Amino acid sequence: MQRFCSIFSQLLQLFPRLEFEQAVQAHQAQRHMRGFPCWGQFVAMLLCQLGQARSLREICGGLAATEGRLKHLGLDGAPKRSTLAYANQHRPWQLYQSVFELLLGRCQSLVAAQGGGKRFRFRNRLLSLDASVIDLCLSLYDWARFRRAKGAVKLHLLLDHDGYLPQFAVLTDGKTHELNVARKLAFEPGAVVVFDRAYTDYEWFAELGRRGVYFVTRMKRNADYEVLESRPTPERGGILADEVICFPSRAVESPEYVFRRIVKQQPGDDEPLVFLTNHLSFGPTTVAAIYKDRWQVELFFKALKQNLRIKTFVGVSANAVRTQLFTALIAILVLRYLQLRGRFGWSLSNLAALLRQQLFVYRDLWAWLDEPFEPPPQAAAASAQLALPLAAR
């Protein structure tokens, strides 16, 4: 009979030790190892996310209760709470950003091998840009001052719609505006970037046009514009207007300052939606569908907050919070990778819940992923004991 190590141990095989140790060396993360390697810290923090541990006591106690299985995880023993707390406070969180990027490459390769799963006919790469505020208690996290009596950090995320994978993630303090991060991003020419009205900056829009990058966003209600051309609208789809416009305050003879305004009436809504884009050839219904698909980044934030530990933290330092947030992003990439590999049709929340109960079960991960409610194969029946002929007395 074929034997397997625990499911958690098989999940850790997604992170080759050689690549992990190379990342450790690149960031010099083990300069003050104190007998507790970075791999042990990574295993403990990944268990915090996948096992929904709420404190250092639960993490260390959970590992200590499975002493016989720690060898399969690459650990010699369970860490002490003070040791894990020291590691989270002092070891560079950039190590886990590098591990996140390594796993992201594997997920992107899997998506490409499966055909990408695009919902739209155009070949342009579709990306959604957004940010989410994570609230913190100011009395504990005094370094994360957001408002007078409130602390927060902000997670900026770029979601690739091919596989709905987070292509880029950065953590800032809560006061950092979304545009300050967006201006530093370099998008590939031909990509279509979708974002909400918080990113409105006409100079940045023109800069995207000069780089050959397209965008789709909502137009502000009080925007002052001039109509250069009115285009015919389709009979179906709820399109009320399709216009080529410019803004008088930035009226220059350059194509980067010419935009497109599309008005769409949603069924059941009193007020129509007004979209702004610099792509002049897409159909108006396609532009509306692109912005509608931006909701996937909101669903990603919702899944991250509901299924992983990013609302409460096991450390109060800035380094510990960043470490936990990036291990949460690693954990959601693990779940997404399993979703892509499995044939069962998992939802992310259902997969996270059932995986949490199976972490230290000894069975084949990939067989369980395809048939989670089938019992594991039973051990082969033991061979019958040979009868010994005894001489009659």
C-alpha positions in Angstrom: 0.0 0.0 0.0 1.3 3.5 -0.9 1.8 5.7 2.1 1.5 9.4 2.3 2.6 12.1 4.7 0.1 14.7 6.1 -1.8 17.0 3.8 -0.1 20.0 5.4 3.3 18.4 4.5 2.2 17.9 0.9 1.1 21.5 0.7 4.6 22.6 1.9 6.0 20.8 -1.1 4.7 23.7 -3.2 7.6 25.6 -1.8 10.9 24.0 -2.8 13.4 24.2 0.0 16.2 25.3 -2.3 14.3 28.3 -3.7 13.2 29.1 -0.1 16.7 29.0 1.2 17.9 31.2 -1.7 15.3 33.8 -0.7 16.5 33.5 2.9 20.1 34.2 1.8 19.0 37.1 -0.5 17.3 38.9 2.4 19.9 37.7 5.1 16.9 36.7 7.2 18.9 34.2 9.4 21.6 36.5 10.7 20.2 36.2 14.2 18.7 32.7 13.9 18.9 31.7 17.6 18.2 28.0 16.8 14.9 28.7 15.0 15.3 28.7 11.2 13.2 30.8 8.8 11.6 27.6 7.5 10.2 27.0 11.0 8.8 30.5 11.1 7.2 30.1 7.7 5.6 26.8 8.6 4.2 28.2 11.9 2.7 31.3 10.2 1.3 29.3 7.3 -0.4 27.1 9.9 -1.7 30.3 11.5 -3.5 31.1 8.2 -4.7 27.7 7.0 -5.5 26.5 10.5 -7.2 29.7 11.6 -5.0 30.0 14.8 -5.9 33.1 16.7 -2.8 33.5 18.9 0.9 32.5 19.3 -0.3 30.0 22.0 -2.6 28.2 19.5 0.2 28.1 16.8 2.9 26.7 19.1 0.5 24.5 20.9 -0.9 23.1 17.7 2.6 22.2 16.5 3.6 20.8 19.9 0.5 18.5 19.9 1.6 16.9 16.6 5.2 16.2 17.6 5.3 12.9 15.8 4.4 14.6 12.5 6.8 17.5 12.6 9.6 15.7 10.8 7.4 15.6 7.7 7.2 19.4 7.9 10.9 19.8 8.1 10.9 20.8 11.8 12.9 19.4 14.7 10.4 20.6 17.3 7.7 23.1 18.0 8.9 26.7 18.7 8.3 28.5 21.9 6.0 31.5 21.9 8.7 34.0 22.7 10.9 32.5 19.9 8.2 32.9 17.3 7.3 36.4 18.5 10.9 37.4 18.3 11.2 36.0 14.7 8.0 37.9 13.6 9.3 41.1 15.1 12.8 41.1 13.7 13.1 38.9 10.6 12.5 40.9 7.4 9.0 40.6 6.0 10.4 41.0 2.5 11.3 37.3 2.7 7.6 36.4 2.5 7.0 38.9 -0.3 9.7 36.9 -2.3 8.0 33.6 -1.4 4.7 35.1 -2.5 6.2 36.0 -5.9 7.7 32.5 -6.3 4.3 30.8 -5.7 2.6 33.4 -7.9 4.8 32.3 -10.8 3.7 28.6 -10.3 0.1 29.7 -10.3 0.5 31.8 -13.4 2.1 28.8 -15.2 -0.8 26.6 -14.2 -3.3 29.1 -15.5 -1.4 29.4 -18.8 -1.3 25.6 -19.2 -5.1 25.5 -18.7 -5.7 28.1 -21.4 -6.1 31.3 -19.3 -9.8 31.1 -18.8 -10.5 34.5 -20.4 -14.1 35.8 -20.3 -13.6 38.4 -23.1 -12.7 38.0 -26.7 -9.9 40.6 -26.9 -6.3 39.6 -26.4 -5.5 42.5 -24.1 -4.5 41.6 -20.5 -7.2 42.7 -18.1 -6.1 44.0 -14.6 -8.1 45.4 -11.7 -6.5 47.9 -9.3 -7.9 48.6 -5.8 -7.0 49.1 -2.2 -8.6 48.0 1.1 -8.2 49.4 4.6 -7.4 47.0 7.4 -8.4 48.5 10.8 -6.0 48.3 13.8 -6.3 49.4 17.4 -4.3 52.6 17.8 -3.4 51.9 21.4 -1.6 48.7 20.4 -0.4 49.7 16.9 0.7 53.3 17.5 2.9 53.2 14.4 -0.2 52.8 12.2 -1.9 56.1 12.9 -4.7 56.7 10.5 -7.1 59.1 12.1 -7.1 60.8 15.5 -8.4 57.7 17.3 -8.0 55.0 14.7 -5.1 53.0 13.3 -5.0 51.2 9.9 -2.8 49.8 7.2 -3.8 49.7 3.5 -3.4 46.8 1.2 -3.0 47.8 -2.5 -3.7 45.0 -4.9 -3.5 44.4 -8.7 -5.6 41.5 -9.7 -4.9 39.6 -13.0 -8.2 38.4 -14.5 -6.4 35.5 -16.1 -7.1 33.1 -13.2 -8.0 36.0 -10.8 -4.5 36.0 -9.2 -3.0 38.9 -7.3 -0.2 40.0 -9.6 1.1 42.7 -7.3 0.5 43.6 -3.6 2.0 46.4 -1.5 1.3 47.4 2.1 1.3 51.1 3.2 0.0 53.1 6.1 -3.7 54.0 6.1 -3.0 57.6 5.1 -1.3 56.7 1.8 -3.6 57.6 -1.1 -4.2 55.0 -3.8 -2.9 57.3 -6.5 0.5 57.5 -4.8 1.0 53.8 -5.3 -0.7 53.6 -8.7 1.6 56.2 -10.2 4.6 54.0 -9.4 3.2 50.9 -11.2 4.5 50.0 -14.6 1.9 48.2 -16.8 2.7 46.4 -20.0 1.6 48.1 -23.2 -1.8 47.0 -24.4 -3.0 46.1 -20.9 -6.5 47.2 -19.8 -6.5 48.5 -16.2 -9.8 48.9 -14.3 -10.2 51.0 -11.2 -12.8 53.1 -9.4 -13.2 56.9 -9.1 -10.7 57.1 -6.2 -7.9 56.9 -8.9 -9.2 59.9 -10.9 -6.3 61.9 -12.1 -6.4 63.2 -15.7 -2.6 63.7 -16.0 -2.1 60.1 -14.9 -4.7 59.0 -17.5 -2.8 60.8 -20.2 0.5 59.2 -18.9 -1.1 55.8 -19.3 -2.1 56.6 -22.9 1.5 57.7 -23.7 2.6 54.3 -22.4 0.1 52.4 -24.5 -1.9 51.3 -21.5 -5.8 51.4 -21.6 -8.0 52.1 -18.6 -11.7 51.9 -17.7 -13.1 53.7 -14.8 -16.2 55.6 -13.6 -16.5 59.3 -14.4 -17.0 61.8 -11.7 -20.4 63.5 -11.6 -19.1 67.1 -11.5 -16.6 66.6 -14.3 -16.6 69.5 -16.8 -16.1 68.2 -20.3 -16.7 69.0 -24.0 -18.2 66.5 -26.5 -16.0 66.2 -29.6 -18.0 63.4 -31.3 -21.3 61.5 -30.6 -21.3 57.9 -31.8 -24.4 55.8 -32.6 -25.5 53.5 -29.8 -26.7 49.9 -30.1 -30.4 49.1 -29.8 -29.8 46.6 -27.0 -27.6 46.7 -24.0 -28.9 49.8 -22.3 -26.4 52.1 -23.8 -27.7 55.7 -23.6 -24.7 57.6 -25.0 -21.3 56.9 -26.5 -19.2 60.1 -26.9 -15.6 61.2 -27.5 -14.8 64.0 -25.1 -12.0 66.2 -23.7 -11.7 68.3 -20.6 -11.4 72.1 -21.2 -9.0 72.6 -18.4 -6.6 70.1 -20.1 -7.5 70.7 -23.7 -4.3 70.1 -25.6 -3.8 68.8 -29.2 -2.7 65.4 -28.1 -4.6 62.0 -28.4 -3.7 61.1 -24.8 -6.1 63.8 -23.6 -9.0 62.6 -25.7 -11.3 60.2 -23.8 -14.5 58.3 -24.3 -17.6 58.7 -22.2 -20.2 55.9 -22.2 -23.5 56.0 -20.3 -25.3 52.8 -19.5 -28.6 52.3 -17.8 -28.7 49.3 -15.5 -32.0 47.5 -15.2 -33.6 48.4 -11.9 -31.4 51.4 -11.2 -32.7 55.0 -11.2 -29.3 56.6 -12.1 -27.3 55.4 -15.1 -23.6 54.5 -14.9 -21.1 56.8 -16.6 -17.8 55.2 -17.7 -14.6 56.8 -18.9 -12.0 55.1 -21.0 -9.2 55.9 -23.4 -9.9 52.9 -25.6 -11.8 54.3 -28.6 -12.5 51.0 -30.5 -14.1 48.7 -28.0 -17.8 48.3 -28.2 -19.7 50.3 -25.5 -21.2 47.1 -24.1 -17.7 45.6 -23.8 -16.5 48.6 -21.9 -19.4 48.2 -19.5 -18.7 44.5 -19.1 -15.1 45.2 -18.4 -16.0 47.5 -15.5 -18.5 45.0 -14.2 -15.8 42.4 -14.0 -13.8 44.7 -11.7 -16.1 43.4 -8.9 -13.8 40.3 -8.8 -11.2 42.4 -6.9 -13.8 43.2 -4.3 -14.6 39.5 -4.0 -10.9 38.8 -3.6 -10.7 41.2 -0.6 -13.8 39.7 0.8 -12.4 36.1 0.5 -9.1 37.2 2.0 -10.8 38.8 5.1 -13.3 36.1 5.7 -11.1 33.0 5.3 -7.7 34.1 6.6 -6.3 35.8 9.6 -5.9 39.5 8.7 -8.3 41.1 11.1 -6.5 40.1 14.3 -2.7 39.7 14.5 -0.3 37.7 16.6 2.2 40.5 16.9 2.0 44.3 17.3 5.1 45.5 15.5 5.0 46.8 11.9 7.2 43.9 10.8 5.0 41.3 12.5 1.9 42.7 10.8 3.5 42.8 7.4 4.7 39.2 7.9 1.3 38.0 8.8 -0.4 39.8 5.9 2.0 38.4 3.3 1.6 34.9 4.7 -2.1 35.4 4.3 -1.5 36.3 0.6 0.6 33.2 0.3 -2.1 31.1 1.8 -4.8 32.4 -0.5 -2.5 31.6 -3.5 -2.2 28.1 -2.1 -6.0 27.9 -2.0 -6.3 29.3 -5.5 -3.7 26.8 -6.8 -5.7 23.9 -5.3 -8.8 25.3 -6.9 -7.1 25.3 -10.3 -5.8 21.8 -9.8 -8.9 20.1 -8.4 -11.7 18.7 -10.5 -14.4 18.9 -7.7 -15.5 22.5 -8.4 -14.5 24.0 -5.1 -15.5 27.4 -3.9 -12.7 29.2 -2.1 -14.6 29.4 1.3 -15.6 25.7 1.2 -12.1 24.6 0.3 -10.6 26.7 3.1 -13.0 25.3 5.7 -12.5 21.6 4.7 -8.8 21.9 4.3 -8.5 23.3 7.8 -10.0 20.1 9.1 -7.7 17.9 7.1 -4.3 19.5 7.6 -2.8 16.6 9.6 -4.7 13.8 8.0 -2.5 11.2 6.3 -3.8 10.7 2.7 -3.1 11.8 -0.8 -3.8 15.5 -1.2 -4.6 15.4 -4.9 -6.9 12.4 -4.6 -8.7 14.2 -1.7 -8.9 17.4 -3.8 -10.7 15.6 -6.6 -13.0 13.4 -4.4 -13.1 15.0 -1.0 -16.1 12.9 0.3 -14.8 9.5 -0.8 -13.1 7.4 2.0 -9.4 6.8 1.6 -8.4 3.4 0.2 -8.3 0.8 2.8 -5.2 -1.1 3.7 -4.7 -4.4 1.9 -6.1 -7.3 3.9 -3.4 -8.9 6.0 -2.3 -12.2 4.8 -3.8 -15.1 6.7 -1.6 -16.6 9.4 -0.1 -19.9 8.4 -1.4 -22.8 10.4 1.3 -24.8 12.1 0.7 -28.5 12.1 1.2 -29.8 15.6 2.0 -33.5 16.3 -0.9 -35.2 18.1 0.0 -36.5 21.5 
